[in-house]
């Protein structure tokens, strides 16, 4: 089943790969293994971004670990890192949004307009819009690099990573409030989002 909202900024091929990757990750989790598909050569950085985001949506730690193993073309590491960090931020925010919404619903936070419930509702809405901004940012950076506009990509990367840092604080606050401090400590990096766990090659 297509998810138009998640794929709105991506090409048809990138959207289809997102759905394929999501199915592989879920099947792997059920089997107790990590089943990360390879990015098809024709998809390039867009395919890499949706792969990392989907991994992080399922498991924030898996997203960080996978991003650390996927590197871009030589000489573009800083800009590719920007794409990966936006994709991670979108994925982890979506993960916390989904888990937090379930917890809030179980507490009855969607059935009342009292102050505490309203705060939970608004904080979750903030994660939804933040994840969408990061998703759009990752896509835009991919398109800029594809057409060789490195200067604008570098400029926009700086702005997007500042937004990602602000979103990180919101993600941590929502996770701590709705999922608990122990969950946040176990699932989010200690220095916030977005963080990439680099692995040796």
C-alpha positions in Angstrom: 0.0 0.0 0.0 1.4 3.4 -1.0 1.8 6.1 1.7 1.3 9.3 -0.3 2.3 11.6 2.6 5.6 9.8 3.1 6.4 9.7 -0.6 5.0 13.1 -1.6 8.5 14.6 -2.1 10.1 11.6 -3.7 10.0 10.2 -7.2 7.8 7.2 -8.0 10.9 4.9 -8.0 12.1 6.2 -4.6 8.6 5.8 -3.1 8.4 2.2 -4.4 11.8 1.5 -2.9 10.7 3.0 0.4 7.8 0.5 0.6 10.1 -2.4 -0.4 12.6 -1.4 2.3 9.9 -1.1 4.9 8.6 -4.6 4.1 12.1 -6.0 4.3 12.8 -4.4 7.6 9.6 -5.6 9.1 10.1 -9.1 7.8 13.6 -9.1 9.2 12.5 -7.9 12.6 10.0 -10.8 12.8 12.7 -13.2 11.8 15.1 -11.7 14.3 17.6 -10.5 11.7 18.6 -7.2 10.1 17.5 -7.3 6.5 18.6 -4.1 4.9 18.2 -4.1 1.1 20.9 -2.6 -1.2 20.0 0.7 -2.8 19.4 0.2 -6.5 22.2 1.9 -8.5 19.8 4.2 -10.3 18.3 5.7 -7.1 21.5 7.1 -5.7 21.2 9.4 -2.7 17.4 9.5 -2.8 17.3 5.8 -2.3 19.8 6.0 0.5 17.8 8.7 2.2 14.5 6.8 2.1 16.3 3.6 3.3 17.8 5.3 6.3 14.5 7.0 7.2 12.6 3.7 7.0 15.2 2.0 9.2 14.9 4.7 11.8 11.1 4.6 11.7 11.3 1.0 12.7 14.2 1.3 15.1 16.2 4.5 15.8 19.4 2.5 16.6 19.1 0.6 13.3 18.8 3.9 11.4 21.9 5.3 13.0 23.9 2.2 12.5 22.8 1.8 8.9 23.6 5.5 8.1 27.1 4.9 9.5 27.7 2.1 7.0 26.4 4.0 3.9 28.7 6.6 2.5 28.3 8.9 -0.5 30.6 9.7 -3.4 34.2 10.7 -2.5 34.5 14.4 -1.6 30.8 14.7 -0.7 30.8 13.2 2.8 29.8 16.4 4.6 26.9 17.0 2.2 25.8 13.4 2.2 26.0 13.4 6.0 23.5 16.3 5.9 21.1 14.2 3.9 21.6 11.2 6.2 21.0 13.4 9.3 17.8 14.8 7.9 16.6 11.3 7.0 17.5 10.1 10.5 15.7 13.0 12.1 12.6 12.3 10.0 12.6 8.6 10.8 13.3 8.9 14.5 10.8 11.7 14.9 8.2 9.5 13.2 9.1 6.6 15.4 8.6 8.6 18.6 5.5 10.2 17.2 3.9 6.8 16.5 5.0 5.3 19.8 4.1 8.4 21.7 0.6 8.6 20.1 -0.1 5.1 21.2 1.0 5.8 24.8 -1.0 9.1 24.8 -4.1 7.3 23.5 -3.9 4.7 26.2 -3.8 7.4 28.8 -6.8 9.1 27.3 -5.0 12.2 26.1 -7.0 12.3 22.9 -10.3 12.2 24.7 -10.0 15.4 26.6 -9.1 19.1 26.1 -7.7 19.6 29.6 -4.3 21.4 29.7 -2.2 18.3 30.2 -3.9 16.5 27.4 -3.7 19.5 25.1 0.1 19.7 25.7 0.5 16.1 24.7 -1.5 16.6 21.6 0.4 19.7 20.6 3.8 18.2 21.2 2.9 15.2 19.0 1.7 17.5 16.3 5.0 19.3 16.5 6.8 16.0 15.8 4.6 15.4 12.8 5.4 18.7 11.2 9.1 18.4 12.2 9.4 15.0 10.6 7.8 16.4 7.4 10.3 19.3 7.3 13.2 16.9 7.6 11.8 14.6 5.0 11.4 17.5 2.6 14.9 18.7 3.5 16.5 15.4 2.7 14.8 15.3 -0.6 15.7 18.8 -1.5 19.4 18.2 -0.7 19.4 15.1 -2.9 18.0 17.1 -5.8 20.5 19.9 -5.3 23.5 17.5 -5.3 22.1 15.6 -8.3 22.2 18.8 -10.4 25.6 19.8 -9.0 24.5 22.8 -7.0 26.9 22.1 -4.1 27.0 25.7 -2.8 23.3 25.9 -2.3 23.3 22.4 -0.9 25.9 23.4 1.7 24.0 26.5 2.6 20.7 24.7 3.1 22.4 21.9 5.0 23.4 24.3 7.7 19.9 25.6 8.1 18.3 22.2 8.1 20.7 20.8 10.7 19.9 23.8 12.9 16.2 22.8 12.6 17.1 19.2 13.2 18.9 20.1 16.5 15.8 22.0 17.6 13.6 19.0 16.6 15.9 16.8 18.6 15.0 18.6 21.8 11.3 18.2 21.1 11.8 14.5 20.3 13.6 13.9 23.5 11.0 15.8 25.6 8.1 13.9 24.0 9.9 10.5 24.4 10.7 11.2 28.1 7.2 12.4 28.8 5.1 9.8 27.1 7.5 6.8 26.8 9.6 7.3 29.9 13.2 8.4 30.7 14.5 4.8 30.5 13.0 4.4 27.0 14.5 7.7 25.9 18.0 6.8 27.3 17.9 3.4 25.6 16.6 4.5 22.2 17.9 8.0 21.6 21.5 9.2 21.4 22.7 11.0 24.5 23.6 14.1 22.6 20.3 14.2 20.7 19.3 14.0 17.1 20.6 13.5 14.5 23.5 11.3 15.3 25.2 8.8 13.0 27.1 5.9 14.4 30.1 5.6 12.2 31.3 2.1 11.6 34.8 1.0 10.4 35.1 -0.4 6.9 
